[in-house]
Every structure is written in structure tokens, then in C-alpha cells.
Amino acid sequence: MDFLADVTVNPIADILSSPIFFAEVVTGGVLIGLMYALIALGFVLIFKASGVFNFSQGVMVLFAALNLVGLIDLGVPIWLALIFTIAIMVVLAAAIERLVLRPLINQPEIILFMATIGLTFFLQGFAEMIWGGNVRRLDIGIPQRPFEFGGMLLNQFDLFAAGSAAVLVLVLALLFTKTPIGRALRAVADDHQAALSVGISLKYIWIVVWSVAGIVALVAGIMWGSRSGVQFSLSLIALKALPVLILGGFTSMPGAIVGGLIIGVGEKVAEVYWGPALGGGIESWFAYVVAVIFLLFRPQGLFGERIIERV
């Protein structure tokens, strides 16, 4: 019996202790973390522009992916469906600015937050009314074949998704830190009335930012939809970005990236190495436990600004 135990247990222990296997787990966490960061960027963009947390960002990921796969299922070519979906997200941004944001200028942040909750349920119901609630397969030609590199087993789709997320993150970082739009965005976030007084158009800035957030949501929807199918649980996957924001800071693009990497790598390592001892399922709650710890000891996040209020 002891001999049989050694035969069945030791190979597993050898695999878990292998540096190559550990590198494979970490690499998988990095790839997932970049996709979390991509979703988190949509939250950061809108928070920087309006000073409110956009609870509907997760449903925007679902809404964009449903429109894309719905148009493809109707026989529209993929490239044309992408253009139509981007146009839909721009029109949605203009509608949100006109019907939701403009009437609530200078209202308390909690009012804007509640408005985004209402927007969440509206978009979810509207998408279900148009496209139905069935799971849809999304295939835009991204290869998903596994391959071996340096002894690690990787997936072509994961690398493509991570590369796309990294490029989009870099473009957004340059756009909002090195351009006049970025400076106007920061001015709007600081004070709506002050921004208006120096000639900054809130209408223009909000439409631009919500449009960009919609395009980010579309990219995230394509990546997650291609991986697990376009379904209403996509909006719940998008909420995994909440711990990312808490770790990195609600106003920091670099923080969204670092937070995404920490969560992605942390949950993969925890699931593989601690999961057997704790009964598995660590990936579903690890990120939120880390977020609670950060809220207790550093609520502004790694890159967020400490807020000091005078009383």
C-alpha cells in the first residue's frame, strides 16, 4: 500500500514543485490579469471623467458582445459587424450623455451612481428583448490551438487576447495622458463647473469617454465571449474588475494594469497550490478577499490618491 501511495502521490507533488509548471501557472495568471485590467479600464475612464463609479460597465461588455454576435448570426460580415457595433456603442454614449448625465450635472455622486444602476437593468433587459437570452457562440477567427513554449503549454487565443489588451491599454494611457482630451478629462473630473467656465464642453468630453469605454467593453466582450460564449454571466465576469480597481485605485490607469496582474496571478496560484487543501473554488472568492484586505489597510489602492477632508 505504501508503494502504491508513492506511485500515485509523488508525481503530482513533483509537478506542483516544478519551476516550469509554476511558470506556466503564473503566465496563465498574467494573461487573465491583462483581460481583467482591460475591463477595469472602462471603469477608470468613466470615473475620471464624471467622478462616479459606472456600475453598468459590466453590462456594457455584455451589450456590445451581444450586438456583435447577433449581427454576425444575421449574416453580416465580421468586419462590418464590428463597425456597426462600434457605431452602436457611440450612439449609446450620446444617448447616455443626453438622457442621463446632462440632467444630473453637479448632483451628488450617489445620484449618478444610482443612475448607472438603473442603466444596468435597462441595457440588460433591452439586450435580452432584442437578441434573446440564449448562449451564443462567438467565433471571429482567433486561433485557439495550444502550443508548447519553453516547456510550458500555452494557448494561442490567450496570447492574442493578452496582446490585444496590452496594446489597447498602452493606446488609452497615451491618449489620456499626452493629449488635450486627457487634460480636459482630468479637469472635468475635478470640477464640472470650473471645467465649463474655461470652455470645456462636458457634452463632448462625456460622449468621447463613454464611447471609448464602450469600445473597451466591446474588446473585452469579444475576448471573454470567444472564450466562454456570449451569455448574461459575462456581466458578472466583468464585476471581477471591482477588486482590480480597489487594488490599483479608481483613478489610475497603471493601477488598473497592476491590479489586474495581481488578481490574475494571485487567483491562479492560489487555486492550483492551495485549492486541493481548501476544497477548490478559490478563484471565485480570492480577488474579493484581497480587496477587503486592501480596504482595511489602504483604501485608496496602490496608485490612488489619499483623500484628506477638512472638517
N, C-alpha and C positions, 0 to 999 in steps of 0.2 A: 504493500500500500504506500509506503514512503517513497518507493521508487516511482510509482505512478504519479504521486503528487509532484515530485520533482519534474517529471516529464511534462505535466500539464501546466504547472505554475511558472516555472523558471523562464520559459520562452516569453511569456507575457511581461515578466519583470525585466527581462533583457531588452525587449522592445521599448518599454517605457523609459528605461535608463539610457537608451541610445541617443547620442548627441544629434544624429541625423533625424531621428524621429521627433526629438524636441524642436529642432529647427523647422521641421515640416509643420508641426502644430503652431509654432509662432508665426510662420509665414501665412498659414491659413487665417490666423487671427488678424494679421496686418491687412490682408485682403478684405476681410469682412469689416474691419475697423474703418477702412477708407470708404466703404459704402455707407456705414453709419455716419461718418463725417459729412458725406455728401448730403444726406438728409438733414443733418444738423445745420448745414449752411443755409438752407432755406429758412429755418427758424431765425438764425442770426441776422440775415439780410433784412427781414421784416422788422425784427426787434430794433435794429439800428436805425431804421427809417421812421418808425412810428412810436417806439418806446413801449410797445405792447407785445406780449407773447402770443403768437399766432397759433392757437390750438388747432386750427383747420389745416395746418401744413401736411399732416399725415393723410388726411382725406384728399388733399390736392394731389398727392402721389398716386392714390387710387384713381382719382378722377381723370388725371392725364393718361394713365396706363389703360383705363377702360375705353377712353375715346380712341386711343391709338389702335388697340386690338379690335375694337368694334369696327373702325373704318377698314382695317385690313380684312376682317371677315366679310365685309360687304364687297370685297373685290378691288378696293383702292390699292394701287401700288404702294409699297412700303415707303419710298421716298416722298410720295405725295401725301400719304397719311401722316408722316412726320411733320410736313409743312402745315397741313390742316390742323393738327393737334397743337402746334406752337401758336398758330393763329387763334385757336380756341382759348388757350391759356392767356393770351394777350387781351382778348375780348373780356375774359373773366376778370382780369386785373382791372380793366377800365370800369367794368360794372361794379366791382367791389369798391373802387375809389369813389364812384359817383353815388352809390346807394348806401354804403356802409361807413366809409371813412370820412367823407366830406361833411355829413351831418353831425359827426361826433368830434370835430376839431376842438381841442382844448378841454374835452371831457376827461374825467378821471380814468386812469389806466384800467381800473376794474371794469368800466363800462365797455371799453374797447375789447377787453379780454372776453367778456360775456358775448359781445357781438361775434367774435370769431367762433365761439362755441355754437351759436346759432347757425353760423355759416357752415360749420362742420356737418350738422344734421341735414341742412338744406342740400349741400353738394352730394352727400351720401344718398339721400332719397332721390334726388334728381338723376344721378347716375344710374341708380337701380331702375328707375322708371324708364329710362331710355334704353339701356343695354341689358337689363335683367340681372339676376343675382347668381347666375351660374359661373363656375370657374372656367376661365378661358385660357387656352394655351397661347403664349406669345413667342413667336419664333421670327426673328429678323435676320437670321443668318449668322449669328455669332457662334463660332465653333465651341463645342463643349467636351472635346476629347481630352482625356487625361494624358499626361506625358511625364517622363522621369527626367529630373534635372539635379545633378549633384547627389544622387541617391534619394532625393525627395520626390514624392508623387504629387504633381500639381495639375491643375485643370486650366485649359486654355480660356474658358469663359471667365474664371476668377481673375486671371491676369488681365484680360481685356477690360473687365468691369473696374478693377482697381486702377488700371492705367487711365481709363476714361474719367474716373472720379478724380484722380490726381491732376490731370490736365485741366479739368473744369475748376477745381479748387484753385489752381495757380492763376487761371484767367480771371476768376472772380476776385482773387486777392489783389491782382494788379489793377483791375477795373475800379475797385472801391478804395484803393489807397493811393493811386497815382493819377487819377483823373478828376476833372472838375465835378463830375457826378458824385464821386466818393466824398469830396469835401462838402458838397451840398447835402448829401445824405447825413453826414455827421451833424451838420447844422440843424437839419430838420429834427433829428433825434434829440438834440439838446433842448430846443425850444421852438415850438411851432410858430408862435407869434413873432419871435425875433427873426426866424428864417423868412417869414413873409415880409417883414419890414425892410430887409435888404434885397428884396426882389426875387427870392427863391420861390418857385411855383410848387406848392405842396401837391397839386394835381399831377404835375409832370413827374415829380420825384416818386410819388407813391405808385403811379402806373408803371414806371420803369422798374421799381424794386419788386412789385408784385409780379410783373411779367417775368423778370429774371428768376424769382422764386418759383414761378410756375414752370419755367424751362428746367430748373434744377429738379423740381418734382417729377417732370417728365423723364429725365435721365434716370433718376432713382427708380421710377416706376418701371422703366424698361429693364433695368438690371435685376430688380427683385422679381418682376413679373416673368422674365425669361427663366429665372432660377426656380421659382415655386408656383408659377401660374398667376394670372391676374384674378384676384379674388378679394373679397372685402377684408380679409385678415391683413392685407397689405397696410391698411391704415394703422393696425396695431403694431406691425413691424416698425413702421415709421416712428412710433412713440418710443422705440428704443433709443431714439436720439435725445430724449429728455435727460437721461443720465450723462450723455456726452456733453450736453450744454452745461449741466451742473458742474462737471469736472473742468471744462475748459473756460467757462464764463459766457454769459449770454450775449456779449457784445464783441467777442473776439473770434475772428476767422482762424488764426493759428490755434486758438484754444479748441475750436471745433475739430481740427485735424488731430491734435494731440489727444484730446479726449476720446475721439473715435478709435485711435490706435490703442489707447489704454484699455478701453472697454472690449474691443475686439480680441486683443491678445489675452487679456485677463480672463475672459469668459471661456475661451478655448482651452487655455492651460488649466483652468480650474475644473472644467468638465472632464478633461482627459485624465488628469492626475488625481483630482480629489473626488470626482464623480463616483467611482466604484466604492469608496469608503462612505460617502454620504447618500448613496442611493440614486445618484444620477439627477438629471434635470437642473443642474446648476446654471446652465446657460440662460434659463428663463428668469432667474432672480438675481444673479451675480451683479449685474450692472446697477440694479436698484439699491442693493446693499452698499455698494461702493458710493453711490450718490448720497445716501443717507449719512455715511461717514463724513463725506466732504461737507454736507450741510451743517454738520455739528462743529467741524473744526475750521473749515474755510468756505463759508457760504458763497463768497464771490467767485469761487473757482480758481484755477491755476493762473489764468490770464485776465480775469475780471478785475475791475477797479473797485477798491474798497470804498463803500459809500458811508460818508460821515454826515449826519444830520444834526444841525444845531437846534436845541430846544430851549 
